[in-house]
């Protein structure tokens, strides 16, 4: 568990340590790697530290953008600010 968090922490730091768009950097657990290419979704960074090397995880992180959970949730809903009806 410790190693898993260390891998993510390292990759987040390498990605700038914060969500670029809004500058969110308060909680590591609210930052996530999101694949730019939807077809490359097979791999989840959150599982990266378990059996794979940080080199492998880093290669995948390079294909991702770092998002905070707020902006990620907005993106998943299509970016609309309209409240659900
Ligand atoms: Zn954000």
PDB file of the backbone (N, CA, C, O) and the ligand in Angstrom, with CONECT records:
HET     ZN  A 101       1
ATOM      1  N   UNK A   1       0.831  -1.211   0.000  1.00  0.00           N
ATOM      2  CA  UNK A   1       0.000   0.000   0.000  1.00  0.00           C
ATOM      3  C   UNK A   1       0.869   1.267   0.000  1.00  0.00           C
ATOM      4  O   UNK A   1       0.628   2.221  -0.741  1.00  0.00           O
ATOM      5  N   UNK A   2       1.878   1.229   0.857  1.00  0.00           N
ATOM      6  CA  UNK A   2       2.778   2.377   0.940  1.00  0.00           C
ATOM      7  C   UNK A   2       3.455   2.641  -0.403  1.00  0.00           C
ATOM      8  O   UNK A   2       3.540   3.776  -0.871  1.00  0.00           O
ATOM      9  N   UNK A   3       3.934   1.553  -1.004  1.00  0.00           N
ATOM     10  CA  UNK A   3       4.644   1.677  -2.273  1.00  0.00           C
ATOM     11  C   UNK A   3       3.699   2.176  -3.362  1.00  0.00           C
ATOM     12  O   UNK A   3       4.079   2.977  -4.215  1.00  0.00           O
ATOM     13  N   UNK A   4       2.459   1.686  -3.314  1.00  0.00           N
ATOM     14  CA  UNK A   4       1.489   2.095  -4.311  1.00  0.00           C
ATOM     15  C   UNK A   4       1.251   3.600  -4.253  1.00  0.00           C
ATOM     16  O   UNK A   4       1.175   4.269  -5.284  1.00  0.00           O
ATOM     17  N   UNK A   5       1.137   4.117  -3.045  1.00  0.00           N
ATOM     18  CA  UNK A   5       0.914   5.546  -2.914  1.00  0.00           C
ATOM     19  C   UNK A   5       2.146   6.321  -3.355  1.00  0.00           C
ATOM     20  O   UNK A   5       2.040   7.389  -3.958  1.00  0.00           O
ATOM     21  N   UNK A   6       3.318   5.771  -3.045  1.00  0.00           N
ATOM     22  CA  UNK A   6       4.556   6.447  -3.415  1.00  0.00           C
ATOM     23  C   UNK A   6       4.672   6.573  -4.928  1.00  0.00           C
ATOM     24  O   UNK A   6       5.128   7.598  -5.436  1.00  0.00           O
ATOM     25  N   UNK A   7       4.260   5.535  -5.647  1.00  0.00           N
ATOM     26  CA  UNK A   7       4.315   5.575  -7.110  1.00  0.00           C
ATOM     27  C   UNK A   7       3.408   6.680  -7.639  1.00  0.00           C
ATOM     28  O   UNK A   7       3.805   7.469  -8.496  1.00  0.00           O
ATOM     29  N   UNK A   8       2.191   6.726  -7.120  1.00  0.00           N
ATOM     30  CA  UNK A   8       1.268   7.758  -7.595  1.00  0.00           C
ATOM     31  C   UNK A   8       1.786   9.155  -7.243  1.00  0.00           C
ATOM     32  O   UNK A   8       1.739  10.080  -8.055  1.00  0.00           O
ATOM     33  N   UNK A   9       2.277   9.278  -6.018  1.00  0.00           N
ATOM     34  CA  UNK A   9       2.786  10.568  -5.573  1.00  0.00           C
ATOM     35  C   UNK A   9       3.897  11.043  -6.503  1.00  0.00           C
ATOM     36  O   UNK A   9       3.954  12.214  -6.880  1.00  0.00           O
ATOM     37  N   UNK A  10       4.777  10.114  -6.862  1.00  0.00           N
ATOM     38  CA  UNK A  10       5.886  10.421  -7.746  1.00  0.00           C
ATOM     39  C   UNK A  10       5.367  10.871  -9.123  1.00  0.00           C
ATOM     40  O   UNK A  10       5.833  11.869  -9.672  1.00  0.00           O
ATOM     41  N   UNK A  11       4.411  10.134  -9.663  1.00  0.00           N
ATOM     42  CA  UNK A  11       3.892  10.448 -10.997  1.00  0.00           C
ATOM     43  C   UNK A  11       3.127  11.769 -10.990  1.00  0.00           C
ATOM     44  O   UNK A  11       3.213  12.551 -11.936  1.00  0.00           O
ATOM     45  N   UNK A  12       2.384  12.007  -9.921  1.00  0.00           N
ATOM     46  CA  UNK A  12       1.660  13.276  -9.801  1.00  0.00           C
ATOM     47  C   UNK A  12       2.648  14.436  -9.746  1.00  0.00           C
ATOM     48  O   UNK A  12       2.446  15.470 -10.383  1.00  0.00           O
ATOM     49  N   UNK A  13       3.708  14.252  -8.981  1.00  0.00           N
ATOM     50  CA  UNK A  13       4.734  15.296  -8.879  1.00  0.00           C
ATOM     51  C   UNK A  13       5.346  15.572 -10.250  1.00  0.00           C
ATOM     52  O   UNK A  13       5.589  16.722 -10.616  1.00  0.00           O
ATOM     53  N   UNK A  14       5.592  14.496 -11.001  1.00  0.00           N
ATOM     54  CA  UNK A  14       6.195  14.652 -12.327  1.00  0.00           C
ATOM     55  C   UNK A  14       5.235  15.319 -13.307  1.00  0.00           C
ATOM     56  O   UNK A  14       5.658  15.952 -14.274  1.00  0.00           O
ATOM     57  N   UNK A  15       3.955  15.170 -13.049  1.00  0.00           N
ATOM     58  CA  UNK A  15       2.946  15.779 -13.923  1.00  0.00           C
ATOM     59  C   UNK A  15       2.659  17.223 -13.521  1.00  0.00           C
ATOM     60  O   UNK A  15       1.780  17.870 -14.090  1.00  0.00           O
ATOM     61  N   UNK A  16       3.395  17.715 -12.553  1.00  0.00           N
ATOM     62  CA  UNK A  16       3.229  19.103 -12.160  1.00  0.00           C
ATOM     63  C   UNK A  16       2.667  19.260 -10.754  1.00  0.00           C
ATOM     64  O   UNK A  16       2.687  20.354 -10.189  1.00  0.00           O
ATOM     65  N   UNK A  17       2.166  18.161 -10.191  1.00  0.00           N
ATOM     66  CA  UNK A  17       1.727  18.176  -8.803  1.00  0.00           C
ATOM     67  C   UNK A  17       0.366  18.799  -8.581  1.00  0.00           C
ATOM     68  O   UNK A  17      -0.090  18.882  -7.441  1.00  0.00           O
ATOM     69  N   UNK A  18      -0.292  19.238  -9.637  1.00  0.00           N
ATOM     70  CA  UNK A  18      -1.587  19.885  -9.497  1.00  0.00           C
ATOM     71  C   UNK A  18      -2.351  19.755 -10.799  1.00  0.00           C
ATOM     72  O   UNK A  18      -1.762  19.514 -11.853  1.00  0.00           O
ATOM     73  N   UNK A  19      -3.679  19.918 -10.726  1.00  0.00           N
ATOM     74  CA  UNK A  19      -4.448  19.958 -11.965  1.00  0.00           C
ATOM     75  C   UNK A  19      -4.157  21.275 -12.660  1.00  0.00           C
ATOM     76  O   UNK A  19      -4.364  22.352 -12.101  1.00  0.00           O
ATOM     77  N   UNK A  20      -3.673  21.167 -13.895  1.00  0.00           N
ATOM     78  CA  UNK A  20      -3.204  22.337 -14.630  1.00  0.00           C
ATOM     79  C   UNK A  20      -4.297  23.390 -14.805  1.00  0.00           C
ATOM     80  O   UNK A  20      -4.033  24.587 -14.692  1.00  0.00           O
ATOM     81  N   UNK A  21      -5.518  22.945 -15.079  1.00  0.00           N
ATOM     82  CA  UNK A  21      -6.598  23.875 -15.424  1.00  0.00           C
ATOM     83  C   UNK A  21      -7.028  24.722 -14.235  1.00  0.00           C
ATOM     84  O   UNK A  21      -7.210  25.932 -14.368  1.00  0.00           O
ATOM     85  N   UNK A  22      -7.192  24.096 -13.073  1.00  0.00           N
ATOM     86  CA  UNK A  22      -7.732  24.832 -11.933  1.00  0.00           C
ATOM     87  C   UNK A  22      -6.711  25.004 -10.812  1.00  0.00           C
ATOM     88  O   UNK A  22      -6.951  25.749  -9.862  1.00  0.00           O
ATOM     89  N   UNK A  23      -5.579  24.320 -10.920  1.00  0.00           N
ATOM     90  CA  UNK A  23      -4.525  24.478  -9.928  1.00  0.00           C
ATOM     91  C   UNK A  23      -4.732  23.678  -8.654  1.00  0.00           C
ATOM     92  O   UNK A  23      -4.015  23.874  -7.673  1.00  0.00           O
ATOM     93  N   UNK A  24      -5.711  22.773  -8.661  1.00  0.00           N
ATOM     94  CA  UNK A  24      -5.982  21.985  -7.462  1.00  0.00           C
ATOM     95  C   UNK A  24      -4.791  21.100  -7.109  1.00  0.00           C
ATOM     96  O   UNK A  24      -4.288  20.355  -7.951  1.00  0.00           O
ATOM     97  N   UNK A  25      -4.340  21.188  -5.843  1.00  0.00           N
ATOM     98  CA  UNK A  25      -3.199  20.359  -5.448  1.00  0.00           C
ATOM     99  C   UNK A  25      -3.287  19.948  -3.969  1.00  0.00           C
ATOM    100  O   UNK A  25      -2.285  19.554  -3.373  1.00  0.00           O
ATOM    101  N   UNK A  26      -4.479  20.041  -3.386  1.00  0.00           N
ATOM    102  CA  UNK A  26      -4.578  19.863  -1.938  1.00  0.00           C
ATOM    103  C   UNK A  26      -4.541  18.412  -1.489  1.00  0.00           C
ATOM    104  O   UNK A  26      -3.988  18.110  -0.431  1.00  0.00           O
ATOM    105  N   UNK A  27      -5.114  17.514  -2.265  1.00  0.00           N
ATOM    106  CA  UNK A  27      -5.225  16.129  -1.792  1.00  0.00           C
ATOM    107  C   UNK A  27      -4.892  15.167  -2.927  1.00  0.00           C
ATOM    108  O   UNK A  27      -5.538  15.160  -3.975  1.00  0.00           O
ATOM    109  N   UNK A  28      -3.876  14.363  -2.687  1.00  0.00           N
ATOM    110  CA  UNK A  28      -3.401  13.425  -3.715  1.00  0.00           C
ATOM    111  C   UNK A  28      -4.521  12.503  -4.188  1.00  0.00           C
ATOM    112  O   UNK A  28      -4.616  12.178  -5.372  1.00  0.00           O
ATOM    113  N   UNK A  29      -5.380  12.081  -3.231  1.00  0.00           N
ATOM    114  CA  UNK A  29      -6.447  11.152  -3.569  1.00  0.00           C
ATOM    115  C   UNK A  29      -7.516  11.748  -4.481  1.00  0.00           C
ATOM    116  O   UNK A  29      -8.304  11.020  -5.085  1.00  0.00           O
ATOM    117  N   UNK A  30      -7.537  13.081  -4.575  1.00  0.00           N
ATOM    118  CA  UNK A  30      -8.522  13.731  -5.442  1.00  0.00           C
ATOM    119  C   UNK A  30      -7.928  14.068  -6.803  1.00  0.00           C
ATOM    120  O   UNK A  30      -8.577  14.698  -7.638  1.00  0.00           O
ATOM    121  N   UNK A  31      -6.700  13.645  -7.014  1.00  0.00           N
ATOM    122  CA  UNK A  31      -6.071  13.826  -8.317  1.00  0.00           C
ATOM    123  C   UNK A  31      -6.004  12.477  -9.009  1.00  0.00           C
ATOM    124  O   UNK A  31      -5.655  11.471  -8.391  1.00  0.00           O
ATOM    125  N   UNK A  32      -6.333  12.455 -10.281  1.00  0.00           N
ATOM    126  CA  UNK A  32      -6.343  11.190 -11.006  1.00  0.00           C
ATOM    127  C   UNK A  32      -5.810  11.383 -12.420  1.00  0.00           C
ATOM    128  O   UNK A  32      -5.928  12.458 -13.009  1.00  0.00           O
ATOM    129  N   UNK A  33      -5.225  10.323 -12.943  1.00  0.00           N
ATOM    130  CA  UNK A  33      -4.759  10.355 -14.328  1.00  0.00           C
ATOM    131  C   UNK A  33      -5.884   9.916 -15.248  1.00  0.00           C
ATOM    132  O   UNK A  33      -6.514   8.878 -15.043  1.00  0.00           O
ATOM    133  N   UNK A  34      -6.117  10.720 -16.253  1.00  0.00           N
ATOM    134  CA  UNK A  34      -7.205  10.447 -17.187  1.00  0.00           C
ATOM    135  C   UNK A  34      -6.621  10.324 -18.598  1.00  0.00           C
ATOM    136  O   UNK A  34      -5.938  11.224 -19.087  1.00  0.00           O
ATOM    137  N   UNK A  35      -6.905   9.200 -19.229  1.00  0.00           N
ATOM    138  CA  UNK A  35      -6.341   8.964 -20.560  1.00  0.00           C
ATOM    139  C   UNK A  35      -6.871   9.954 -21.581  1.00  0.00           C
ATOM    140  O   UNK A  35      -8.076  10.181 -21.686  1.00  0.00           O
ATOM    141  N   UNK A  36      -5.951  10.536 -22.329  1.00  0.00           N
ATOM    142  CA  UNK A  36      -6.353  11.418 -23.425  1.00  0.00           C
ATOM    143  C   UNK A  36      -7.008  10.610 -24.537  1.00  0.00           C
ATOM    144  O   UNK A  36      -7.937  11.075 -25.199  1.00  0.00           O
ATOM    145  N   UNK A  37      -6.502   9.380 -24.733  1.00  0.00           N
ATOM    146  CA  UNK A  37      -7.025   8.510 -25.777  1.00  0.00           C
ATOM    147  C   UNK A  37      -7.961   7.475 -25.151  1.00  0.00           C
ATOM    148  O   UNK A  37      -7.506   6.587 -24.429  1.00  0.00           O
ATOM    149  N   UNK A  38      -9.250   7.581 -25.418  1.00  0.00           N
ATOM    150  CA  UNK A  38     -10.219   6.662 -24.781  1.00  0.00           C
ATOM    151  C   UNK A  38      -9.945   5.201 -25.103  1.00  0.00           C
ATOM    152  O   UNK A  38     -10.339   4.316 -24.344  1.00  0.00           O
ATOM    153  N   UNK A  39      -9.270   4.937 -26.226  1.00  0.00           N
ATOM    154  CA  UNK A  39      -9.001   3.554 -26.614  1.00  0.00           C
ATOM    155  C   UNK A  39      -7.874   2.939 -25.793  1.00  0.00           C
ATOM    156  O   UNK A  39      -7.669   1.725 -25.827  1.00  0.00           O
ATOM    157  N   UNK A  40      -7.154   3.760 -25.067  1.00  0.00           N
ATOM    158  CA  UNK A  40      -6.021   3.274 -24.282  1.00  0.00           C
ATOM    159  C   UNK A  40      -6.413   3.073 -22.823  1.00  0.00           C
ATOM    160  O   UNK A  40      -5.567   3.130 -21.930  1.00  0.00           O
ATOM    161  N   UNK A  41      -7.691   2.839 -22.589  1.00  0.00           N
ATOM    162  CA  UNK A  41      -8.215   2.816 -21.223  1.00  0.00           C
ATOM    163  C   UNK A  41      -7.932   1.536 -20.443  1.00  0.00           C
ATOM    164  O   UNK A  41      -8.247   1.450 -19.256  1.00  0.00           O
ATOM    165  N   UNK A  42      -7.346   0.550 -21.097  1.00  0.00           N
ATOM    166  CA  UNK A  42      -7.155  -0.755 -20.458  1.00  0.00           C
ATOM    167  C   UNK A  42      -6.380  -0.675 -19.143  1.00  0.00           C
ATOM    168  O   UNK A  42      -6.578  -1.487 -18.240  1.00  0.00           O
ATOM    169  N   UNK A  43      -5.509   0.302 -19.056  1.00  0.00           N
ATOM    170  CA  UNK A  43      -4.599   0.373 -17.926  1.00  0.00           C
ATOM    171  C   UNK A  43      -5.040   1.453 -16.949  1.00  0.00           C
ATOM    172  O   UNK A  43      -5.336   2.578 -17.352  1.00  0.00           O
ATOM    173  N   UNK A  44      -5.083   1.119 -15.681  1.00  0.00           N
ATOM    174  CA  UNK A  44      -5.442   2.098 -14.666  1.00  0.00           C
ATOM    175  C   UNK A  44      -4.231   2.444 -13.813  1.00  0.00           C
ATOM    176  O   UNK A  44      -3.571   1.564 -13.260  1.00  0.00           O
ATOM    177  N   UNK A  45      -3.954   3.715 -13.717  1.00  0.00           N
ATOM    178  CA  UNK A  45      -2.788   4.163 -12.957  1.00  0.00           C
ATOM    179  C   UNK A  45      -2.911   3.762 -11.490  1.00  0.00           C
ATOM    180  O   UNK A  45      -1.908   3.533 -10.814  1.00  0.00           O
ATOM    181  N   UNK A  46      -4.143   3.678 -11.006  1.00  0.00           N
ATOM    182  CA  UNK A  46      -4.325   3.360  -9.593  1.00  0.00           C
ATOM    183  C   UNK A  46      -3.846   1.957  -9.262  1.00  0.00           C
ATOM    184  O   UNK A  46      -3.598   1.645  -8.098  1.00  0.00           O
ATOM    185  N   UNK A  47      -3.714   1.109 -10.274  1.00  0.00           N
ATOM    186  CA  UNK A  47      -3.219  -0.242 -10.053  1.00  0.00           C
ATOM    187  C   UNK A  47      -1.734  -0.349 -10.374  1.00  0.00           C
ATOM    188  O   UNK A  47      -1.137  -1.422 -10.282  1.00  0.00           O
ATOM    189  N   UNK A  48      -1.156   0.774 -10.748  1.00  0.00           N
ATOM    190  CA  UNK A  48       0.186   0.750 -11.308  1.00  0.00           C
ATOM    191  C   UNK A  48       1.227   0.219 -10.343  1.00  0.00           C
ATOM    192  O   UNK A  48       2.137  -0.504 -10.750  1.00  0.00           O
ATOM    193  N   UNK A  49       1.108   0.567  -9.076  1.00  0.00           N
ATOM    194  CA  UNK A  49       2.178   0.244  -8.134  1.00  0.00           C
ATOM    195  C   UNK A  49       2.175  -1.196  -7.662  1.00  0.00           C
ATOM    196  O   UNK A  49       3.138  -1.643  -7.039  1.00  0.00           O
ATOM    197  N   UNK A  50       1.110  -1.927  -7.945  1.00  0.00           N
ATOM    198  CA  UNK A  50       0.976  -3.260  -7.369  1.00  0.00           C
ATOM    199  C   UNK A  50       1.977  -4.242  -7.973  1.00  0.00           C
ATOM    200  O   UNK A  50       2.780  -4.833  -7.251  1.00  0.00           O
ATOM    201  N   UNK A  51       1.933  -4.417  -9.276  1.00  0.00           N
ATOM    202  CA  UNK A  51       2.773  -5.432  -9.900  1.00  0.00           C
ATOM    203  C   UNK A  51       3.707  -4.867 -10.966  1.00  0.00           C
ATOM    204  O   UNK A  51       4.602  -5.562 -11.445  1.00  0.00           O
ATOM    205  N   UNK A  52       3.501  -3.635 -11.324  1.00  0.00           N
ATOM    206  CA  UNK A  52       4.287  -3.078 -12.410  1.00  0.00           C
ATOM    207  C   UNK A  52       5.332  -2.111 -11.875  1.00  0.00           C
ATOM    208  O   UNK A  52       5.213  -1.588 -10.767  1.00  0.00           O
ATOM    209  N   UNK A  53       6.324  -1.895 -12.661  1.00  0.00           N
ATOM    210  CA  UNK A  53       7.382  -0.975 -12.271  1.00  0.00           C
ATOM    211  C   UNK A  53       6.922   0.468 -12.457  1.00  0.00           C
ATOM    212  O   UNK A  53       5.976   0.744 -13.195  1.00  0.00           O
ATOM    213  N   UNK A  54       7.605   1.374 -11.780  1.00  0.00           N
ATOM    214  CA  UNK A  54       7.263   2.789 -11.952  1.00  0.00           C
ATOM    215  C   UNK A  54       7.545   3.235 -13.381  1.00  0.00           C
ATOM    216  O   UNK A  54       6.911   4.168 -13.875  1.00  0.00           O
ATOM    217  N   UNK A  55       8.486   2.581 -14.047  1.00  0.00           N
ATOM    218  CA  UNK A  55       8.774   2.937 -15.438  1.00  0.00           C
ATOM    219  C   UNK A  55       7.554   2.681 -16.327  1.00  0.00           C
ATOM    220  O   UNK A  55       7.224   3.474 -17.209  1.00  0.00           O
ATOM    221  N   UNK A  56       6.904   1.559 -16.067  1.00  0.00           N
ATOM    222  CA  UNK A  56       5.699   1.202 -16.827  1.00  0.00           C
ATOM    223  C   UNK A  56       4.572   2.186 -16.526  1.00  0.00           C
ATOM    224  O   UNK A  56       3.875   2.655 -17.426  1.00  0.00           O
ATOM    225  N   UNK A  57       4.413   2.485 -15.244  1.00  0.00           N
ATOM    226  CA  UNK A  57       3.381   3.424 -14.833  1.00  0.00           C
ATOM    227  C   UNK A  57       3.656   4.805 -15.420  1.00  0.00           C
ATOM    228  O   UNK A  57       2.736   5.513 -15.829  1.00  0.00           O
ATOM    229  N   UNK A  58       4.921   5.174 -15.454  1.00  0.00           N
ATOM    230  CA  UNK A  58       5.290   6.497 -15.970  1.00  0.00           C
ATOM    231  C   UNK A  58       4.979   6.590 -17.469  1.00  0.00           C
ATOM    232  O   UNK A  58       4.526   7.627 -17.954  1.00  0.00           O
ATOM    233  N   UNK A  59       5.228   5.500 -18.187  1.00  0.00           N
ATOM    234  CA  UNK A  59       4.934   5.487 -19.623  1.00  0.00           C
ATOM    235  C   UNK A  59       3.440   5.686 -19.857  1.00  0.00           C
ATOM    236  O   UNK A  59       3.043   6.376 -20.795  1.00  0.00           O
ATOM    237  N   UNK A  60       2.619   5.085 -19.012  1.00  0.00           N
ATOM    238  CA  UNK A  60       1.170   5.250 -19.127  1.00  0.00           C
ATOM    239  C   UNK A  60       0.746   6.659 -18.718  1.00  0.00           C
ATOM    240  O   UNK A  60      -0.118   7.267 -19.349  1.00  0.00           O
ATOM    241  N   UNK A  61       1.363   7.163 -17.661  1.00  0.00           N
ATOM    242  CA  UNK A  61       1.017   8.505 -17.187  1.00  0.00           C
ATOM    243  C   UNK A  61       1.312   9.551 -18.252  1.00  0.00           C
ATOM    244  O   UNK A  61       0.648  10.585 -18.320  1.00  0.00           O
ATOM    245  N   UNK A  62       2.311   9.276 -19.082  1.00  0.00           N
ATOM    246  CA  UNK A  62       2.665  10.204 -20.154  1.00  0.00           C
ATOM    247  C   UNK A  62       1.542  10.337 -21.175  1.00  0.00           C
ATOM    248  O   UNK A  62       1.469  11.335 -21.893  1.00  0.00           O
ATOM    249  N   UNK A  63       0.667   9.337 -21.244  1.00  0.00           N
ATOM    250  CA  UNK A  63      -0.459   9.372 -22.187  1.00  0.00           C
ATOM    251  C   UNK A  63      -1.688  10.004 -21.553  1.00  0.00           C
ATOM    252  O   UNK A  63      -2.733  10.133 -22.190  1.00  0.00           O
ATOM    253  N   UNK A  64      -1.551  10.402 -20.279  1.00  0.00           N
ATOM    254  CA  UNK A  64      -2.699  10.892 -19.528  1.00  0.00           C
ATOM    255  C   UNK A  64      -2.537  12.367 -19.182  1.00  0.00           C
ATOM    256  O   UNK A  64      -1.443  12.931 -19.214  1.00  0.00           O
ATOM    257  N   UNK A  65      -3.667  12.958 -18.855  1.00  0.00           N
ATOM    258  CA  UNK A  65      -3.619  14.272 -18.233  1.00  0.00           C
ATOM    259  C   UNK A  65      -4.000  14.104 -16.774  1.00  0.00           C
ATOM    260  O   UNK A  65      -4.776  13.219 -16.414  1.00  0.00           O
ATOM    261  N   UNK A  66      -3.436  14.973 -15.941  1.00  0.00           N
ATOM    262  CA  UNK A  66      -3.749  14.927 -14.522  1.00  0.00           C
ATOM    263  C   UNK A  66      -4.981  15.790 -14.265  1.00  0.00           C
ATOM    264  O   UNK A  66      -5.003  16.977 -14.589  1.00  0.00           O
ATOM    265  N   UNK A  67      -5.994  15.179 -13.684  1.00  0.00           N
ATOM    266  CA  UNK A  67      -7.254  15.865 -13.420  1.00  0.00           C
ATOM    267  C   UNK A  67      -7.581  15.811 -11.938  1.00  0.00           C
ATOM    268  O   UNK A  67      -7.251  14.835 -11.264  1.00  0.00           O
ATOM    269  N   UNK A  68      -8.228  16.851 -11.425  1.00  0.00           N
ATOM    270  CA  UNK A  68      -8.748  16.734 -10.072  1.00  0.00           C
ATOM    271  C   UNK A  68     -10.164  16.161 -10.160  1.00  0.00           C
ATOM    272  O   UNK A  68     -10.790  16.216 -11.219  1.00  0.00           O
ATOM    273  N   UNK A  69     -10.665  15.616  -9.062  1.00  0.00           N
ATOM    274  CA  UNK A  69     -11.931  14.889  -9.126  1.00  0.00           C
ATOM    275  C   UNK A  69     -13.100  15.815  -9.483  1.00  0.00           C
ATOM    276  O   UNK A  69     -14.059  15.380 -10.122  1.00  0.00           O
ATOM    277  N   UNK A  70     -13.028  17.068  -9.082  1.00  0.00           N
ATOM    278  CA  UNK A  70     -14.090  18.014  -9.439  1.00  0.00           C
ATOM    279  C   UNK A  70     -14.195  18.179 -10.947  1.00  0.00           C
ATOM    280  O   UNK A  70     -15.269  18.031 -11.529  1.00  0.00           O
ATOM    281  N   UNK A  71     -13.058  18.490 -11.571  1.00  0.00           N
ATOM    282  CA  UNK A  71     -13.064  18.713 -13.012  1.00  0.00           C
ATOM    283  C   UNK A  71     -13.340  17.407 -13.738  1.00  0.00           C
ATOM    284  O   UNK A  71     -13.967  17.409 -14.797  1.00  0.00           O
ATOM    285  N   UNK A  72     -12.876  16.288 -13.182  1.00  0.00           N
ATOM    286  CA  UNK A  72     -13.129  14.997 -13.786  1.00  0.00           C
ATOM    287  C   UNK A  72     -14.633  14.721 -13.822  1.00  0.00           C
ATOM    288  O   UNK A  72     -15.163  14.269 -14.836  1.00  0.00           O
ATOM    289  N   UNK A  73     -15.312  14.994 -12.711  1.00  0.00           N
ATOM    290  CA  UNK A  73     -16.754  14.785 -12.630  1.00  0.00           C
ATOM    291  C   UNK A  73     -17.477  15.673 -13.641  1.00  0.00           C
ATOM    292  O   UNK A  73     -18.434  15.235 -14.281  1.00  0.00           O
ATOM    293  N   UNK A  74     -17.031  16.902 -13.784  1.00  0.00           N
ATOM    294  CA  UNK A  74     -17.625  17.797 -14.774  1.00  0.00           C
ATOM    295  C   UNK A  74     -17.439  17.247 -16.176  1.00  0.00           C
ATOM    296  O   UNK A  74     -18.357  17.275 -16.995  1.00  0.00           O
ATOM    297  N   UNK A  75     -16.240  16.747 -16.445  1.00  0.00           N
ATOM    298  CA  UNK A  75     -15.950  16.202 -17.767  1.00  0.00           C
ATOM    299  C   UNK A  75     -16.805  14.995 -18.078  1.00  0.00           C
ATOM    300  O   UNK A  75     -17.281  14.838 -19.202  1.00  0.00           O
ATOM    301  N   UNK A  76     -17.004  14.135 -17.081  1.00  0.00           N
ATOM    302  CA  UNK A  76     -17.796  12.920 -17.284  1.00  0.00           C
ATOM    303  C   UNK A  76     -19.243  13.258 -17.599  1.00  0.00           C
ATOM    304  O   UNK A  76     -19.915  12.512 -18.311  1.00  0.00           O
ATOM    305  N   UNK A  77     -19.726  14.369 -17.078  1.00  0.00           N
ATOM    306  CA  UNK A  77     -21.111  14.749 -17.329  1.00  0.00           C
ATOM    307  C   UNK A  77     -21.235  15.619 -18.574  1.00  0.00           C
ATOM    308  O   UNK A  77     -22.291  16.196 -18.833  1.00  0.00           O
ATOM    309  N   UNK A  78     -20.155  15.709 -19.343  1.00  0.00           N
ATOM    310  CA  UNK A  78     -20.195  16.442 -20.586  1.00  0.00           C
ATOM    311  C   UNK A  78     -19.783  17.909 -20.446  1.00  0.00           C
ATOM    312  O   UNK A  78     -19.900  18.686 -21.394  1.00  0.00           O
ATOM    313  N   UNK A  79     -19.308  18.275 -19.278  1.00  0.00           N
ATOM    314  CA  UNK A  79     -18.833  19.636 -19.076  1.00  0.00           C
ATOM    315  C   UNK A  79     -19.948  20.635 -18.838  1.00  0.00           C
ATOM    316  O   UNK A  79     -19.697  21.837 -18.756  1.00  0.00           O
ATOM    317  N   UNK A  80     -21.163  20.158 -18.728  1.00  0.00           N
ATOM    318  CA  UNK A  80     -22.282  21.088 -18.535  1.00  0.00           C
ATOM    319  C   UNK A  80     -22.377  21.525 -17.091  1.00  0.00           C
ATOM    320  O   UNK A  80     -22.167  20.728 -16.177  1.00  0.00           O
ATOM    321  N   UNK A  81     -22.690  22.781 -16.885  1.00  0.00           N
ATOM    322  CA  UNK A  81     -22.869  23.284 -15.531  1.00  0.00           C
ATOM    323  C   UNK A  81     -24.336  23.256 -15.119  1.00  0.00           C
ATOM    324  O   UNK A  81     -24.681  23.689 -14.019  1.00  0.00           O
ATOM    325  N   UNK A  82     -25.196  22.755 -15.990  1.00  0.00           N
ATOM    326  CA  UNK A  82     -26.618  22.702 -15.675  1.00  0.00           C
ATOM    327  C   UNK A  82     -26.875  21.675 -14.576  1.00  0.00           C
ATOM    328  O   UNK A  82     -26.326  20.574 -14.624  1.00  0.00           O
ATOM    329  N   UNK A  83     -27.690  22.014 -13.598  1.00  0.00           N
ATOM    330  CA  UNK A  83     -28.012  21.042 -12.550  1.00  0.00           C
ATOM    331  C   UNK A  83     -28.880  19.916 -13.118  1.00  0.00           C
ATOM    332  O   UNK A  83     -29.609  20.129 -14.086  1.00  0.00           O
ATOM    333  N   UNK A  84     -28.808  18.727 -12.530  1.00  0.00           N
ATOM    334  CA  UNK A  84     -29.655  17.642 -13.018  1.00  0.00           C
ATOM    335  C   UNK A  84     -31.126  17.947 -12.778  1.00  0.00           C
ATOM    336  O   UNK A  84     -31.496  18.476 -11.729  1.00  0.00           O
ATOM    337  N   UNK A  85     -31.948  17.618 -13.737  1.00  0.00           N
ATOM    338  CA  UNK A  85     -33.384  17.933 -13.637  1.00  0.00           C
ATOM    339  C   UNK A  85     -34.105  16.833 -12.883  1.00  0.00           C
ATOM    340  O   UNK A  85     -35.319  16.908 -12.692  1.00  0.00           O
TER     341      UNK A  85
HETATM  342 ZN    ZN A 101      -9.401  20.700 -11.583  1.00  0.00          ZN
END
